[in-house]
Amino acid sequence: MTFLYAAAIAAYTGCGLYLMLSRHVVRIILGLALLTNGAIFLIFFSGRIGSMVPAVIPLGDQQLAPDAANSLPQALALTAIVIGFALTAFAVALLVAAYKRLDTLDAREMTAAEDMGSPFLPPGGRPSTGGRPSNDGRSAEKTPEAEKKSDEVKTNG
């Protein structure tokens, strides 16, 4: 019976991973939800399936019964449910905002950030070396902007 549960959890998680590899954003979110639920099932089923004795210490005893249900996996599963729901809700809100702005659900067409260019490059497109040595060990030439900055540092100090 344990093998059947393990195979079901593996299939569930595998379906989630397969959906997450899709280019369609709705499938990615559904895959995320399946993967989250697969992790919840794994945590929950790790705490013994067949135990029917509640995790309550009877009056006068010092410890739980040996076949009592383990409450730690139940608490972890409940926490994972809350986190998974919050993550899915955030992803759906992000999906709705992206669809309103970009008018597409295909991840390959969501290139608004790449179209703006790199924030680390100057408007000319090529990075300035600023007097730093290049990869071959030689010192690169200083650009006028770098010389101006070095003069400002010298006069301010």
JOFEN-V790015 format. One line per field, one symbol per residue. psi: psi as a letter, one per 20 degrees, with the letter a starting at -180 (. if undefined). A space follows every 10 residues. Layout:
psi: ???
This chain:
psi: hhhggghggg gghhhggghh jriphghggh hggghghghg ggggiikpgi pipqmppqpi rirqqhkqqp ighgghgggh ggghgggggg hghhggghhh gikqjphhim khhhhhrpii qrhhhpqqhk jqqahjiqpq qprhghhggh hhgghh.
